[in-house]
Amino acid sequence: MNLNDLKDKRVMHVDTSCKLHENVDTGIAFKMIKTNEHKGFGLSLKLKRELERDLYADMDRARLYAICIYYIIKEDLDLFDILVICGDEDPELVKDYLSILFENERKYGEKTVISVSELRRITGNKTIKSYAHGVANSYRRRARKSLVRQQKGTPLRVVPINYSLIYTKWMELERKKL
């Protein structure tokens, strides 16, 4: 991929606010560059601890991150051509897990997935950061609050997430393990 491939493409950034291994709530969200559309959710510390207790046999946070991205973008595959994922977890593993999760989805197969570091290399701009970090922080702070308190400021598009949704996809990836 080169700089000309980025022109006239719809680019979506996905990022986390607070890494998955930190002992705080984590926000995960996407943001479109041109339209500023966004969607995401907040993973509570309690949910992360339950997942770690029950699922993290090998502490595979890249798998958890891919599952989170899957739930955020699965309804919006028509919005983007290029997906830029932050480097909080191993981007290559995340890409592999995403390809497994979307293996029956033709639309996803047409997308290009790159990391922020690849985007820096392509553009030659070493200062590029994830476009979605601020929005992810908003989801971290407000997504789990009541609807009235959640909507103070920029309105959020919160994806419902819970233990059983993550567990289902985790086990699906376990069966199709890399």
Buried (B, 14 or more C-beta within 10 A) or exposed (E): EEEEEBEEEBBBBBBBBBEBEEEEBBBBBBBBBEEEBBBBBBBBEEBBEBBBEEBBEEEBBBBBBBBBBBBBBBEBBEBBBBBBBBEBBBBEBBBBBBBBBBEEBEEBEEBBBBBBEBBBBBEEEEEBEBBBBBBBBBBBBBBBBEEEEBEEEEEBBBBEBEEEBBBEBBEEBEEEEE
